[in-house]
Amino acid sequence: MPKVNENYSMQYTCYISIGSNLGDRVINCEKAMKKLESFATILSTSSFYETEPWGYEDNQHYINAVLKLETPLSSYDFLYELKMIEISMGRLKKQREVVYESRIIDLDILFFDDIIIHNEKLIIPHPKLHDRQYVLIPFVEIEPNFICPSTNKRIIDLFRQCKDLSRVFLYTH
């Protein structure tokens, strides 16, 4: 658990995507969201969406959502905590040659304040968010006019320009 100074007033606003396609997908996402509350405040949550796997073939569809959070953690500490949630929920380390695969939980930082980071440990904004309807559709739901710091475009405009043809449905179970 990260050490957060109780008197520390700096708060960062960040957006993450959350997804699952193994087991009870909704419960997996809800459990991860509960764990997030130990180091972040959830400000808003999109609806859940059922989506086709992106980048690989699989019979199991995903449940995806986008969350707006506030945290006192640095971007690197925040990433560490997301990875700890994934590990605690049973996400296995992927095989080197495998790019995408089924997962019990997937937590990705989309934006962290308006910072841009690009190194071996962390890339913000998320490099593939412009290509993924399953991220853009729920993001548009909660904050369509958010400006991407790397493109200076609104999320709604990135969605309109997205060439991804994968199907994304509002989850209504």
C-alpha positions in Angstrom: 0.0 0.0 0.0 1.5 3.4 -0.9 2.2 5.9 1.8 0.1 9.0 1.3 0.8 12.0 3.4 -2.6 12.9 5.0 -1.7 16.6 4.7 -0.7 16.4 1.1 -3.2 18.5 -0.8 -2.0 17.8 -4.4 -4.6 15.8 -6.2 -4.2 14.5 -9.8 -7.1 13.9 -12.1 -6.8 10.8 -14.2 -8.8 8.6 -16.5 -8.5 4.8 -16.7 -10.1 2.1 -18.7 -11.2 -1.1 -17.0 -12.0 -4.4 -18.6 -12.6 -8.1 -18.1 -13.5 -11.1 -20.2 -12.9 -14.0 -17.9 -15.3 -15.2 -15.1 -18.0 -12.9 -14.0 -16.9 -9.8 -15.9 -19.1 -7.3 -14.2 -18.1 -8.5 -10.7 -14.5 -8.5 -11.7 -14.8 -4.8 -12.7 -16.7 -3.9 -9.6 -14.1 -5.6 -7.4 -11.3 -3.7 -9.1 -13.2 -0.4 -8.7 -13.6 -1.1 -4.9 -9.9 -1.7 -4.7 -9.2 1.6 -6.5 -10.9 3.4 -3.6 -7.9 2.6 -1.3 -5.8 5.1 -3.2 -8.2 7.1 -5.4 -11.6 8.8 -5.4 -13.9 7.7 -8.2 -15.4 10.9 -9.6 -17.4 9.4 -12.4 -17.9 6.0 -14.1 -19.3 5.3 -17.5 -21.8 2.6 -18.1 -20.5 -0.9 -18.7 -20.1 -1.9 -22.4 -19.9 -5.3 -23.9 -17.2 -5.4 -26.6 -15.5 -7.7 -29.0 -11.8 -8.6 -28.2 -9.5 -6.0 -29.8 -6.3 -7.1 -31.5 -7.0 -10.9 -31.3 -9.7 -13.5 -31.8 -11.6 -14.8 -28.8 -15.1 -16.1 -28.1 -15.3 -14.3 -24.8 -16.5 -10.7 -25.1 -15.2 -8.0 -22.7 -17.0 -5.8 -20.3 -15.4 -2.3 -20.4 -15.8 1.1 -18.8 -13.9 4.3 -18.3 -13.5 5.9 -14.9 -12.5 9.5 -13.9 -10.4 9.4 -10.7 -8.6 11.7 -8.4 -5.5 10.5 -6.6 -2.6 12.0 -4.5 -0.2 9.4 -6.0 2.3 10.2 -8.7 1.7 8.6 -12.1 4.3 5.9 -11.4 2.9 5.1 -8.0 -0.6 5.0 -9.5 0.6 2.6 -12.2 2.2 0.4 -9.6 -1.1 0.3 -7.6 -3.1 -0.6 -10.8 -0.7 -3.5 -11.5 -1.0 -4.7 -7.9 -4.8 -4.8 -8.3 -4.4 -6.8 -11.4 -2.0 -9.3 -9.7 -4.2 -9.6 -6.6 -7.2 -10.5 -8.8 -5.3 -13.2 -10.5 -4.1 -11.6 -13.7 -1.2 -13.6 -15.0 1.9 -12.2 -16.7 1.4 -12.5 -20.4 3.7 -14.6 -22.6 6.4 -12.6 -24.4 5.2 -13.5 -27.9 1.5 -12.8 -27.1 0.4 -9.2 -27.5 -3.2 -9.5 -26.5 -5.0 -12.3 -24.5 -8.0 -12.9 -22.3 -7.8 -11.4 -18.8 -9.6 -11.4 -15.6 -9.0 -7.7 -15.2 -7.2 -5.0 -17.2 -6.6 -1.5 -15.9 -5.0 1.1 -18.2 -4.1 4.7 -17.6 -5.5 6.8 -20.4 -4.7 10.2 -19.1 -3.0 11.6 -15.9 -3.7 15.3 -15.5 -2.4 16.9 -18.7 1.0 15.3 -18.5 2.7 13.5 -21.4 5.1 10.7 -20.5 6.9 8.4 -23.0 9.4 5.9 -21.6 9.9 2.2 -21.1 7.8 2.1 -17.9 4.9 4.3 -18.8 3.3 6.0 -21.8 0.6 8.7 -21.2 -1.7 9.4 -22.9 -2.3 5.7 -23.7 -0.8 5.2 -27.1 -3.8 3.2 -28.6 -6.8 5.0 -27.1 -7.4 6.8 -30.4 -7.8 3.4 -32.1 -10.2 1.8 -29.7 -14.0 2.3 -29.8 -14.3 0.3 -26.5 -12.4 3.1 -24.8 -13.7 6.1 -26.7 -17.4 5.3 -26.5 -17.5 5.1 -22.6 -15.1 8.1 -22.4 -17.5 10.2 -24.6 -20.3 9.2 -22.2 -18.5 10.8 -19.2 -16.5 13.6 -20.7 -16.9 14.3 -24.4 -15.1 17.6 -24.4 -12.0 16.4 -22.6 -8.9 17.6 -24.5 -6.2 15.1 -25.2 -2.9 16.8 -24.3 -0.9 15.1 -27.1 -3.4 15.8 -30.0 -5.2 18.9 -28.6 -8.4 17.2 -29.8 -11.6 16.6 -27.9 -12.5 13.0 -27.0 -15.7 13.3 -29.1 -13.6 14.3 -32.1 -11.2 11.4 -31.6 -14.2 9.1 -31.5 -15.6 10.5 -34.7 -12.2 10.0 -36.4 -11.7 6.4 -35.1 -11.5 3.8 -37.8 -12.1 0.9 -35.4 -15.0 -1.2 -36.6 -15.3 -3.5 -33.6 -18.8 -3.7 -32.1 -19.5 -2.0 -28.7 -22.9 -2.5 -27.0 -24.3 -0.9 -23.9 -24.3 -3.8 -21.3 -27.9 -4.2 -20.0 -27.8 -7.5 -18.1 
